[in-house]
Amino acid sequence: MKMPALPAETAGRVLVIGAGIGGLACAARLAQAGRAVTVLERHDAPGGKMRTLPSPAGPVDTGPTVLTLRPIFDALFADLGERLDDHLDLVRQPVLARHFWPDGSQLDLYDDPEASREAITAFAGPTAARQFTAFTARARELFHGFDGPMMQAPHPSLPKLIAHVAANPRLLRRMAPMSTLAQLLDKSFDDPRLAQLFGRYATYVGGSPYQVPALLSLIWQAEAAGVWVIRGGMHRLAATLADLAIARGARFHYGAHVDRIDTEAGHVTGVILRDGTTFPASHVVFNGDPRALSTGALGEAITRAAPNVARAARSLSAEVWAFAARAHGPDLAHHNVFFRTDPKPEFDALARGERVADPTLYICAMDRGLPEAPPPLERFEIIANAPPLDGLRAQEEFSRCQTRTFRTLARFGLRFDPEPDRHALTTPSGFDRLFPESTGSLYGQSPHGTMAAFQRPQSTTPIRGLYLAGGGAHPGAGVPMATLSGRHAAEAILKDRTSISMSRPTVTPGGISTASRPRASAR
């Protein structure tokens, strides 16, 4: 079908729906390339799931807690003609994570592999250390083997991947293609605590180690390659990218609820807000959960943009606490995990849509891992895995969430003064309200199954001019992957001949709408 002619004032204009990290990475690159970019964000600040809650000690992160795969962000800032270190104070963490078990055992993993081997030797003996070395080598080989043809590729395909593996037969053995991650770990480690520890990385993409493919053992390499704390919190990354986009002419509208994406003859023509405001454009980037497109929440005409997402299984959600308090008990690092004795009953319960009374808990001590000592009143984020919502959208009882979390930590001797109130808690129902049509899932489609990576929507869609970015699109969940998705979407738009307007639009650097939250321009 011949594409309808676009008005001169519309051609080349790009709307980005959602100021999550994928949308920000896309908007900043397009603005750098001279495109007229407008970002529409329903919340009052950029970041998406990289959000914060207020506390007496300052804003507390309620989403991602550290930066990994730093080269992805160095490349993004370089594409903008900037240096990451000139805008954000990054502190590399020697201790990747501190792990606690109910039997009193404790293990630190380090950014130095030799230090980790020594710690594991003291923890579980020399055989465990050798097994750790072998597992790390496997994860590294898998990561580098699939980084190019999968994560970096905007449109990975199964035939190309098969050809890639055939040309590198060692990869096939490393993949353990007929195994789940849990099965691989059981064969890799004699000590069940180490299998439990590395199985936890499946939750980084919203999955269960008993159901994700063994290939996802490569996630360990993303953390082993280095972890950085952003001074001030991860939300500073989002704010910085928004400022850089604004300095290049992008316009941001906050409190902008998109009601519908309009199309004509199979091509997007713009969007309409809930208040009736219209924004014409030749290109729209949707940086939200693709399920919202599939269910028709943004118009029946665009359901075919992600036709199978509404029926696809969903990834995990979470109960997330964000608060300030004084901690008493075990010495905490920045990253901390408090394990239950046996992981399987918890993942079985999650698969049934239920929770256990004593879940594994992750704690980010935001003010630790920095050169200076933490203040007396510290900021904490605590995360417990939770199932996505079912059709009933049931509300979780605050008292039960509170008991599950703080009674479990009390068994480790850890308590907080004061304990947080209900305003510090976000549950799956809360996440569904914050991110419509997500069912509370934090990672989009489920990563379970061998073909999960190929069933995820990609940056381009069957509707001309409509693109996807964010953790729900390829290459998947997590801040680095969502950032790559923004690059894929921007590159696709820049290659599209209809994205080039008849003349470069005149923009005012730092321009924002009167309804937008005022922001200082980047230098």
Protein Blocks (a to p, Z undefined) as FASTA:
>chain_A
ZZddddfklgopacdehjafklmmmmmmmmmnopacddddfbfbehijmccdddfkbpcd
fbdfbdchkllmmmmmmmnopafklmbccdddfblbacddfkopacdddfblklmmmmmm
mmnojklmmmmmmmmmmmmmmmmmmmmmmmmpmbdcfklmmmmmmmmmmlmmmnommbcf
klmmmmmpmblklmmmmmmmmmmnopafklpcfklmmmmmmmmnopcddehijklmmmmm
mmmmmmnopacdehiacfbdcdeehiafbdcdfkopacddfbdcddbdfklmmnopnojk
lmmmmmmlmmpccdddddddddddddedjdddfbdcdddfblmlmmmmmmnopacfbdcd
ddddfkgoiabdcdfbdcdddddddddddfkopacdfklmmmmmmmmmmmnopacddddd
fklpccfklmmmmmghklopanlpafedjklmmmpccfbdfbehiacedjkbcebecjkl
mmmmmmmmmmmmmmpmklpcfbdcdddehiacfkbccddddZZ
